[in-house]
Amino acid sequence: MLDDLDFHTAKALLDWQIELGADEALLDAPVNRFEVTDSAPKSAPPVTAAVPSEAALVPEVDPVDAARQMAAAADSIEALRAAMEAYPHCDLKMSAKQLVFADGVPGARVMIVGEAPGREEDLQGKPFVGPAGQLLDKMLAAINLDRTKNVYITNMLPWRPPQNADPTQTQLDMMRPFVERHIVLAGPDVLVLMGNAACQGLLGRRGIMRMRGQWEEVLGRPALPMFHPAFLLRQPIMKREAWADLLALQARLKGQP
Ligand code: URA
């Protein structure tokens, strides 16, 4: 089939696979894991009833409880990063290249919470460095904010979901204790919740079309839901609302209600 493709079509197909997250060749030929039924070596001895399986020896853990305990034990931002690196219960960790923890200035007055890393963020290990991040930087610059000086940035999920899938409720629930601890340790005056996932994760509800621009409270701090810059890239007409929200953020930072 490849013989029939011209160079540009073949390259576009490869780019598409990379965009979906298939950016490494592990074997010469693909394996359909859904069709592999008998993965045990043929010569493996039968498991006897007297020997409990490894799974039976691992105590049942509630992933949200485990996250709460690990997050609460972290007494600094670096300790929190280490706790998240060590957290074993989120399936996204298996497919992501690395943890994407935060960028910017911890302790800044403004803390932005986004959704999850995309491809660029997964490669670089920093949040909002791809196209949406570039737009975010321009939006911040419009009200004299700058991640190298006075903004701190993180995401609800620190690992890239395969194919940039929407975060699931289970994933948001298990990472929420870490994000909440992150907020407490960073101590911002104001939070910006970028998009539905951040609203779902920290406020427990979504509906960004209605929620944007309406101040909420998270852990006793004012929190402003805003359109996600990735959405604004797809719907530039909505930048007008985003501009109004940026002005509201600026006014809040200047001490106006
Ligand atoms: N979108 C997000 O929500 N976070 C990132 O870090 C990148 C894109």
py3Dmol code that shows the C-alpha trace and the ligand (Angstrom):
import py3Dmol

protein = """\
ATOM      1  CA  MET A   1       0.000   0.000   0.000  1.00  0.00           C
ATOM      2  CA  LEU A   2       2.831   2.360   0.874  1.00  0.00           C
ATOM      3  CA  ASP A   3       4.131   2.023  -2.694  1.00  0.00           C
ATOM      4  CA  ASP A   4       0.928   3.687  -3.845  1.00  0.00           C
ATOM      5  CA  LEU A   5       1.376   6.707  -1.585  1.00  0.00           C
ATOM      6  CA  ASP A   6       3.160   9.816  -2.662  1.00  0.00           C
ATOM      7  CA  PHE A   7       5.706  11.323  -0.289  1.00  0.00           C
ATOM      8  CA  HIS A   8       3.401  14.024   1.094  1.00  0.00           C
ATOM      9  CA  THR A   9       0.530  11.629   1.835  1.00  0.00           C
ATOM     10  CA  ALA A  10       2.884   9.194   3.570  1.00  0.00           C
ATOM     11  CA  LYS A  11       4.407  12.038   5.625  1.00  0.00           C
ATOM     12  CA  ALA A  12       0.962  13.343   6.562  1.00  0.00           C
ATOM     13  CA  LEU A  13       0.000   9.850   7.779  1.00  0.00           C
ATOM     14  CA  LEU A  14       3.142   9.635   9.886  1.00  0.00           C
ATOM     15  CA  ASP A  15       2.537  13.128  11.330  1.00  0.00           C
ATOM     16  CA  TRP A  16      -0.996  12.058  12.186  1.00  0.00           C
ATOM     17  CA  GLN A  17       0.260   8.994  14.073  1.00  0.00           C
ATOM     18  CA  ILE A  18       2.751  11.160  15.990  1.00  0.00           C
ATOM     19  CA  GLU A  19      -0.070  13.552  16.861  1.00  0.00           C
ATOM     20  CA  LEU A  20      -2.030  10.564  18.243  1.00  0.00           C
ATOM     21  CA  GLY A  21       0.907   9.673  20.442  1.00  0.00           C
ATOM     22  CA  ALA A  22       2.357   6.776  18.394  1.00  0.00           C
ATOM     23  CA  ASP A  23       5.800   8.320  18.215  1.00  0.00           C
ATOM     24  CA  GLU A  24       8.048   5.373  19.051  1.00  0.00           C
ATOM     25  CA  ALA A  25       8.656   2.072  17.247  1.00  0.00           C
ATOM     26  CA  LEU A  26       8.815  -0.745  19.799  1.00  0.00           C
ATOM     27  CA  LEU A  27       8.670  -3.780  17.505  1.00  0.00           C
ATOM     28  CA  ASP A  28       9.145  -4.411  13.789  1.00  0.00           C
ATOM     29  CA  ALA A  29       5.492  -5.375  13.401  1.00  0.00           C
ATOM     30  CA  PRO A  30       2.403  -4.167  15.303  1.00  0.00           C
ATOM     31  CA  VAL A  31       0.789  -6.456  17.900  1.00  0.00           C
ATOM     32  CA  ASN A  32      -2.947  -6.248  18.466  1.00  0.00           C
ATOM     33  CA  ARG A  33      -3.015  -6.600  22.243  1.00  0.00           C
ATOM     34  CA  PHE A  34      -6.783  -7.091  22.231  1.00  0.00           C
ATOM     35  CA  GLU A  35      -6.255 -10.317  20.300  1.00  0.00           C
ATOM     36  CA  VAL A  36      -3.445 -11.697  22.467  1.00  0.00           C
ATOM     37  CA  THR A  37      -5.301 -14.067  24.789  1.00  0.00           C
ATOM     38  CA  ASP A  38      -2.689 -16.465  26.108  1.00  0.00           C
ATOM     39  CA  SER A  39       0.306 -14.433  27.208  1.00  0.00           C
ATOM     40  CA  ALA A  40       1.610 -16.913  29.804  1.00  0.00           C
ATOM     41  CA  PRO A  41       4.697 -18.867  28.717  1.00  0.00           C
ATOM     42  CA  LYS A  42       3.662 -22.344  27.609  1.00  0.00           C
ATOM     43  CA  SER A  43       6.080 -23.975  30.018  1.00  0.00           C
ATOM     44  CA  ALA A  44       4.920 -22.027  33.110  1.00  0.00           C
ATOM     45  CA  PRO A  45       4.013 -24.377  35.967  1.00  0.00           C
ATOM     46  CA  PRO A  46       0.360 -24.344  37.065  1.00  0.00           C
ATOM     47  CA  VAL A  47      -0.357 -21.998  39.969  1.00  0.00           C
ATOM     48  CA  THR A  48      -1.286 -24.089  43.001  1.00  0.00           C
ATOM     49  CA  ALA A  49      -3.880 -23.066  45.531  1.00  0.00           C
ATOM     50  CA  ALA A  50      -1.242 -23.014  48.278  1.00  0.00           C
ATOM     51  CA  VAL A  51       0.686 -20.117  46.650  1.00  0.00           C
ATOM     52  CA  PRO A  52      -1.284 -16.864  46.663  1.00  0.00           C
ATOM     53  CA  SER A  53      -0.895 -14.834  43.463  1.00  0.00           C
ATOM     54  CA  GLU A  54       1.137 -11.639  43.601  1.00  0.00           C
ATOM     55  CA  ALA A  55      -2.048  -9.586  43.169  1.00  0.00           C
ATOM     56  CA  ALA A  56      -3.563 -11.212  46.238  1.00  0.00           C
ATOM     57  CA  LEU A  57      -0.581 -10.058  48.301  1.00  0.00           C
ATOM     58  CA  VAL A  58      -0.945  -6.388  47.338  1.00  0.00           C
ATOM     59  CA  PRO A  59      -3.381  -4.736  49.759  1.00  0.00           C
ATOM     60  CA  GLU A  60      -6.397  -3.024  48.199  1.00  0.00           C
ATOM     61  CA  VAL A  61      -5.741   0.720  48.126  1.00  0.00           C
ATOM     62  CA  ASP A  62      -8.218   3.501  47.488  1.00  0.00           C
ATOM     63  CA  PRO A  63      -6.333   5.674  44.946  1.00  0.00           C
ATOM     64  CA  VAL A  64      -8.014   8.871  46.167  1.00  0.00           C
ATOM     65  CA  ASP A  65      -7.134   8.117  49.808  1.00  0.00           C
ATOM     66  CA  ALA A  66      -3.583   7.322  48.798  1.00  0.00           C
ATOM     67  CA  ALA A  67      -3.383  10.621  46.890  1.00  0.00           C
ATOM     68  CA  ARG A  68      -4.758  12.523  49.903  1.00  0.00           C
ATOM     69  CA  GLN A  69      -2.199  10.983  52.219  1.00  0.00           C
ATOM     70  CA  MET A  70       0.740  11.518  49.904  1.00  0.00           C
ATOM     71  CA  ALA A  71      -0.288  15.096  49.117  1.00  0.00           C
ATOM     72  CA  ALA A  72      -0.867  15.990  52.776  1.00  0.00           C
ATOM     73  CA  ALA A  73       2.585  14.694  53.709  1.00  0.00           C
ATOM     74  CA  ALA A  74       4.277  17.015  51.206  1.00  0.00           C
ATOM     75  CA  ASP A  75       5.492  20.113  53.035  1.00  0.00           C
ATOM     76  CA  SER A  76       7.106  21.894  50.101  1.00  0.00           C
ATOM     77  CA  ILE A  77       6.563  22.224  46.379  1.00  0.00           C
ATOM     78  CA  GLU A  78       9.578  20.015  45.688  1.00  0.00           C
ATOM     79  CA  ALA A  79       8.240  17.369  48.102  1.00  0.00           C
ATOM     80  CA  LEU A  80       4.906  17.530  46.292  1.00  0.00           C
ATOM     81  CA  ARG A  81       6.588  16.981  42.948  1.00  0.00           C
ATOM     82  CA  ALA A  82       8.391  13.954  44.403  1.00  0.00           C
ATOM     83  CA  ALA A  83       5.113  12.623  45.833  1.00  0.00           C
ATOM     84  CA  MET A  84       3.452  12.918  42.435  1.00  0.00           C
ATOM     85  CA  GLU A  85       6.382  11.201  40.740  1.00  0.00           C
ATOM     86  CA  ALA A  86       5.979   8.356  43.241  1.00  0.00           C
ATOM     87  CA  TYR A  87       2.172   8.108  42.988  1.00  0.00           C
ATOM     88  CA  PRO A  88       1.483   4.761  41.300  1.00  0.00           C
ATOM     89  CA  HIS A  89      -2.284   4.698  40.757  1.00  0.00           C
ATOM     90  CA  CYS A  90      -2.910   6.856  37.688  1.00  0.00           C
ATOM     91  CA  ASP A  91      -2.910   4.852  34.466  1.00  0.00           C
ATOM     92  CA  LEU A  92      -1.753   7.877  32.438  1.00  0.00           C
ATOM     93  CA  LYS A  93       1.680   7.560  34.017  1.00  0.00           C
ATOM     94  CA  MET A  94       2.262   4.405  31.949  1.00  0.00           C
ATOM     95  CA  SER A  95       1.882   6.077  28.580  1.00  0.00           C
ATOM     96  CA  ALA A  96       3.227   9.573  29.272  1.00  0.00           C
ATOM     97  CA  LYS A  97       6.878  10.357  28.728  1.00  0.00           C
ATOM     98  CA  GLN A  98       7.248  12.276  31.974  1.00  0.00           C
ATOM     99  CA  LEU A  99       5.503  14.158  34.761  1.00  0.00           C
ATOM    100  CA  VAL A 100       4.536  17.707  33.802  1.00  0.00           C
ATOM    101  CA  PHE A 101       4.467  19.451  37.145  1.00  0.00           C
ATOM    102  CA  ALA A 102       4.470  23.248  36.873  1.00  0.00           C
ATOM    103  CA  ASP A 103       6.095  26.281  35.335  1.00  0.00           C
ATOM    104  CA  GLY A 104       6.511  29.877  36.367  1.00  0.00           C
ATOM    105  CA  VAL A 105       7.062  31.446  39.749  1.00  0.00           C
ATOM    106  CA  PRO A 106       5.805  29.569  42.823  1.00  0.00           C
ATOM    107  CA  GLY A 107       4.366  32.126  45.214  1.00  0.00           C
ATOM    108  CA  ALA A 108       3.167  34.405  42.390  1.00  0.00           C
ATOM    109  CA  ARG A 109      -0.163  36.164  42.986  1.00  0.00           C
ATOM    110  CA  VAL A 110      -1.745  34.389  39.999  1.00  0.00           C
ATOM    111  CA  MET A 111      -1.898  30.610  39.639  1.00  0.00           C
ATOM    112  CA  ILE A 112      -3.339  29.073  36.483  1.00  0.00           C
ATOM    113  CA  VAL A 113      -4.785  25.564  36.487  1.00  0.00           C
ATOM    114  CA  GLY A 114      -5.166  23.971  33.066  1.00  0.00           C
ATOM    115  CA  GLU A 115      -6.325  20.566  31.942  1.00  0.00           C
ATOM    116  CA  ALA A 116      -3.506  18.195  31.049  1.00  0.00           C
ATOM    117  CA  PRO A 117      -0.286  18.190  29.053  1.00  0.00           C
ATOM    118  CA  GLY A 118      -0.417  17.781  25.300  1.00  0.00           C
ATOM    119  CA  ARG A 119       2.317  16.470  23.031  1.00  0.00           C
ATOM    120  CA  GLU A 120       4.725  19.409  23.392  1.00  0.00           C
ATOM    121  CA  GLU A 121       4.274  19.559  27.152  1.00  0.00           C
ATOM    122  CA  ASP A 122       4.873  15.803  27.435  1.00  0.00           C
ATOM    123  CA  LEU A 123       8.121  16.178  25.487  1.00  0.00           C
ATOM    124  CA  GLN A 124       9.391  19.236  27.338  1.00  0.00           C
ATOM    125  CA  GLY A 125       8.063  18.430  30.819  1.00  0.00           C
ATOM    126  CA  LYS A 126       6.484  21.886  31.217  1.00  0.00           C
ATOM    127  CA  PRO A 127       2.833  22.951  31.078  1.00  0.00           C
ATOM    128  CA  PHE A 128       1.457  25.167  28.309  1.00  0.00           C
ATOM    129  CA  VAL A 129       4.426  25.250  25.956  1.00  0.00           C
ATOM    130  CA  GLY A 130       2.603  24.159  22.771  1.00  0.00           C
ATOM    131  CA  PRO A 131       0.301  26.303  20.614  1.00  0.00           C
ATOM    132  CA  ALA A 132      -2.242  26.818  23.424  1.00  0.00           C
ATOM    133  CA  GLY A 133       0.587  27.858  25.730  1.00  0.00           C
ATOM    134  CA  GLN A 134       1.825  30.419  23.235  1.00  0.00           C
ATOM    135  CA  LEU A 135      -1.630  31.945  23.107  1.00  0.00           C
ATOM    136  CA  LEU A 136      -1.806  31.836  26.903  1.00  0.00           C
ATOM    137  CA  ASP A 137       1.466  33.786  27.114  1.00  0.00           C
ATOM    138  CA  LYS A 138       0.037  36.451  24.776  1.00  0.00           C
ATOM    139  CA  MET A 139      -3.158  36.673  26.808  1.00  0.00           C
ATOM    140  CA  LEU A 140      -1.162  37.121  30.002  1.00  0.00           C
ATOM    141  CA  ALA A 141       1.130  39.696  28.398  1.00  0.00           C
ATOM    142  CA  ALA A 142      -1.938  41.762  27.479  1.00  0.00           C
ATOM    143  CA  ILE A 143      -2.470  42.432  31.205  1.00  0.00           C
ATOM    144  CA  ASN A 144       1.222  42.617  32.099  1.00  0.00           C
ATOM    145  CA  LEU A 145       1.491  39.097  33.425  1.00  0.00           C
ATOM    146  CA  ASP A 146       4.417  36.879  32.557  1.00  0.00           C
ATOM    147  CA  ARG A 147       5.196  33.320  33.634  1.00  0.00           C
ATOM    148  CA  THR A 148       8.862  34.185  34.134  1.00  0.00           C
ATOM    149  CA  LYS A 149       7.954  36.941  36.603  1.00  0.00           C
ATOM    150  CA  ASN A 150       4.525  36.834  38.187  1.00  0.00           C
ATOM    151  CA  VAL A 151       2.468  33.761  37.223  1.00  0.00           C
ATOM    152  CA  TYR A 152       2.547  30.120  38.293  1.00  0.00           C
ATOM    153  CA  ILE A 153       1.064  27.430  36.030  1.00  0.00           C
ATOM    154  CA  THR A 154      -0.011  23.833  36.540  1.00  0.00           C
ATOM    155  CA  ASN A 155      -2.606  21.352  35.256  1.00  0.00           C
ATOM    156  CA  MET A 156      -5.277  19.105  36.757  1.00  0.00           C
ATOM    157  CA  LEU A 157      -3.472  16.079  35.334  1.00  0.00           C
ATOM    158  CA  PRO A 158       0.317  15.935  35.291  1.00  0.00           C
ATOM    159  CA  TRP A 159       0.540  13.199  32.634  1.00  0.00           C
ATOM    160  CA  ARG A 160      -0.517  13.454  29.012  1.00  0.00           C
ATOM    161  CA  PRO A 161      -3.660  11.447  28.220  1.00  0.00           C
ATOM    162  CA  PRO A 162      -3.109   9.285  25.123  1.00  0.00           C
ATOM    163  CA  GLN A 163      -4.477  11.021  22.036  1.00  0.00           C
ATOM    164  CA  ASN A 164      -5.176  14.066  24.213  1.00  0.00           C
ATOM    165  CA  ALA A 165      -8.357  12.391  25.456  1.00  0.00           C
ATOM    166  CA  ASP A 166     -10.573  14.339  27.867  1.00  0.00           C
ATOM    167  CA  PRO A 167      -9.665  13.654  31.519  1.00  0.00           C
ATOM    168  CA  THR A 168     -11.989  11.112  33.141  1.00  0.00           C
ATOM    169  CA  GLN A 169     -13.751  11.748  36.447  1.00  0.00           C
ATOM    170  CA  THR A 170     -11.625   9.002  38.035  1.00  0.00           C
ATOM    171  CA  GLN A 171      -8.411  10.672  36.909  1.00  0.00           C
ATOM    172  CA  LEU A 172      -9.591  14.093  38.095  1.00  0.00           C
ATOM    173  CA  ASP A 173     -10.662  12.672  41.471  1.00  0.00           C
ATOM    174  CA  MET A 174      -7.338  11.004  42.085  1.00  0.00           C
ATOM    175  CA  MET A 175      -5.225  14.011  41.138  1.00  0.00           C
ATOM    176  CA  ARG A 176      -7.380  16.618  42.880  1.00  0.00           C
ATOM    177  CA  PRO A 177      -5.681  16.212  46.306  1.00  0.00           C
ATOM    178  CA  PHE A 178      -2.328  16.936  44.666  1.00  0.00           C
ATOM    179  CA  VAL A 179      -3.617  20.030  42.868  1.00  0.00           C
ATOM    180  CA  GLU A 180      -5.249  21.302  46.058  1.00  0.00           C
ATOM    181  CA  ARG A 181      -2.033  20.793  48.008  1.00  0.00           C
ATOM    182  CA  HIS A 182      -0.161  22.512  45.181  1.00  0.00           C
ATOM    183  CA  ILE A 183      -2.436  25.540  45.547  1.00  0.00           C
ATOM    184  CA  VAL A 184      -1.907  25.677  49.305  1.00  0.00           C
ATOM    185  CA  LEU A 185       1.866  25.389  48.975  1.00  0.00           C
ATOM    186  CA  ALA A 186       2.093  27.964  46.163  1.00  0.00           C
ATOM    187  CA  GLY A 187      -0.254  30.334  48.010  1.00  0.00           C
ATOM    188  CA  PRO A 188      -1.635  32.455  45.123  1.00  0.00           C
ATOM    189  CA  ASP A 189      -4.040  35.357  45.735  1.00  0.00           C
ATOM    190  CA  VAL A 190      -6.095  34.424  42.682  1.00  0.00           C
ATOM    191  CA  LEU A 191      -6.694  31.232  40.697  1.00  0.00           C
ATOM    192  CA  VAL A 192      -7.580  31.025  37.023  1.00  0.00           C
ATOM    193  CA  LEU A 193      -9.380  27.833  36.006  1.00  0.00           C
ATOM    194  CA  MET A 194      -8.701  27.278  32.339  1.00  0.00           C
ATOM    195  CA  GLY A 195     -11.557  25.321  30.780  1.00  0.00           C
ATOM    196  CA  ASN A 196     -13.991  22.613  31.824  1.00  0.00           C
ATOM    197  CA  ALA A 197     -11.509  20.103  33.233  1.00  0.00           C
ATOM    198  CA  ALA A 198     -10.172  22.607  35.776  1.00  0.00           C
ATOM    199  CA  CYS A 199     -13.751  23.573  36.746  1.00  0.00           C
ATOM    200  CA  GLN A 200     -14.773  19.931  37.010  1.00  0.00           C
ATOM    201  CA  GLY A 201     -11.656  19.059  38.983  1.00  0.00           C
ATOM    202  CA  LEU A 202     -11.739  21.917  41.504  1.00  0.00           C
ATOM    203  CA  LEU A 203     -15.357  23.076  41.597  1.00  0.00           C
ATOM    204  CA  GLY A 204     -17.013  19.734  40.853  1.00  0.00           C
ATOM    205  CA  ARG A 205     -19.000  21.076  37.920  1.00  0.00           C
ATOM    206  CA  ARG A 206     -18.539  22.019  34.296  1.00  0.00           C
ATOM    207  CA  GLY A 207     -20.277  24.313  31.799  1.00  0.00           C
ATOM    208  CA  ILE A 208     -17.599  26.799  30.888  1.00  0.00           C
ATOM    209  CA  MET A 209     -19.917  28.720  28.559  1.00  0.00           C
ATOM    210  CA  ARG A 210     -21.978  29.776  31.567  1.00  0.00           C
ATOM    211  CA  MET A 211     -19.261  29.701  34.195  1.00  0.00           C
ATOM    212  CA  ARG A 212     -16.612  31.836  32.495  1.00  0.00           C
ATOM    213  CA  GLY A 213     -16.159  35.271  33.970  1.00  0.00           C
ATOM    214  CA  GLN A 214     -18.104  34.391  37.152  1.00  0.00           C
ATOM    215  CA  TRP A 215     -15.887  34.454  40.235  1.00  0.00           C
ATOM    216  CA  GLU A 216     -15.924  31.297  42.323  1.00  0.00           C
ATOM    217  CA  GLU A 217     -13.997  30.219  45.398  1.00  0.00           C
ATOM    218  CA  VAL A 218     -11.499  27.386  45.710  1.00  0.00           C
ATOM    219  CA  LEU A 219      -9.866  26.701  49.086  1.00  0.00           C
ATOM    220  CA  GLY A 220     -10.893  30.168  50.229  1.00  0.00           C
ATOM    221  CA  ARG A 221      -9.309  31.915  47.239  1.00  0.00           C
ATOM    222  CA  PRO A 222     -11.062  33.741  44.402  1.00  0.00           C
ATOM    223  CA  ALA A 223     -11.081  31.574  41.277  1.00  0.00           C
ATOM    224  CA  LEU A 224     -11.993  32.752  37.792  1.00  0.00           C
ATOM    225  CA  PRO A 225     -13.166  30.202  35.210  1.00  0.00           C
ATOM    226  CA  MET A 226     -12.003  31.210  31.726  1.00  0.00           C
ATOM    227  CA  PHE A 227     -12.075  29.748  28.243  1.00  0.00           C
ATOM    228  CA  HIS A 228      -9.159  27.432  27.624  1.00  0.00           C
ATOM    229  CA  PRO A 229      -6.686  28.885  25.098  1.00  0.00           C
ATOM    230  CA  ALA A 230      -6.942  25.672  23.019  1.00  0.00           C
ATOM    231  CA  PHE A 231     -10.667  26.431  22.663  1.00  0.00           C
ATOM    232  CA  LEU A 232      -9.867  30.017  21.698  1.00  0.00           C
ATOM    233  CA  LEU A 233      -7.544  28.736  18.967  1.00  0.00           C
ATOM    234  CA  ARG A 234     -10.484  26.804  17.525  1.00  0.00           C
ATOM    235  CA  GLN A 235     -13.062  29.546  18.181  1.00  0.00           C
ATOM    236  CA  PRO A 236     -11.224  32.887  17.851  1.00  0.00           C
ATOM    237  CA  ILE A 237     -14.560  34.693  17.927  1.00  0.00           C
ATOM    238  CA  MET A 238     -14.699  33.901  21.655  1.00  0.00           C
ATOM    239  CA  LYS A 239     -11.585  35.995  22.327  1.00  0.00           C
ATOM    240  CA  ARG A 240     -13.851  38.936  23.083  1.00  0.00           C
ATOM    241  CA  GLU A 241     -15.188  37.161  26.187  1.00  0.00           C
ATOM    242  CA  ALA A 242     -11.670  36.060  27.111  1.00  0.00           C
ATOM    243  CA  TRP A 243     -10.526  39.683  26.954  1.00  0.00           C
ATOM    244  CA  ALA A 244     -13.334  40.719  29.312  1.00  0.00           C
ATOM    245  CA  ASP A 245     -12.252  37.973  31.711  1.00  0.00           C
ATOM    246  CA  LEU A 246      -8.621  39.082  31.548  1.00  0.00           C
ATOM    247  CA  LEU A 247      -9.717  42.605  32.450  1.00  0.00           C
ATOM    248  CA  ALA A 248     -11.710  41.215  35.385  1.00  0.00           C
ATOM    249  CA  LEU A 249      -8.594  39.374  36.531  1.00  0.00           C
ATOM    250  CA  GLN A 250      -6.508  42.519  36.217  1.00  0.00           C
ATOM    251  CA  ALA A 251      -9.078  44.521  38.198  1.00  0.00           C
ATOM    252  CA  ARG A 252      -9.097  41.883  40.960  1.00  0.00           C
ATOM    253  CA  LEU A 253      -5.306  42.027  41.161  1.00  0.00           C
ATOM    254  CA  LYS A 254      -5.522  45.811  41.503  1.00  0.00           C
ATOM    255  CA  GLY A 255      -7.815  45.351  44.445  1.00  0.00           C
ATOM    256  CA  GLN A 256     -11.104  46.145  42.757  1.00  0.00           C
ATOM    257  CA  PRO A 257     -13.978  43.688  43.340  1.00  0.00           C
TER     258      PRO A 257
END
"""
ligand_1 = """\
8
URA
N -3.517 22.381 27.647
C -3.542 22.345 28.997
O -4.600 22.400 29.612
N -2.394 22.275 29.638
C -1.215 22.249 29.023
O -0.196 22.186 29.699
C -1.217 22.288 27.610
C -2.377 22.359 26.946
"""
view = py3Dmol.view(width=600, height=400)
view.addModel(protein, "pdb")
view.setStyle({"model": 0}, {"cartoon": {"style": "trace"}})
view.addModel(ligand_1, "xyz")
view.setStyle({"model": 1}, {"stick": {}})
view.zoomTo()
view.show()
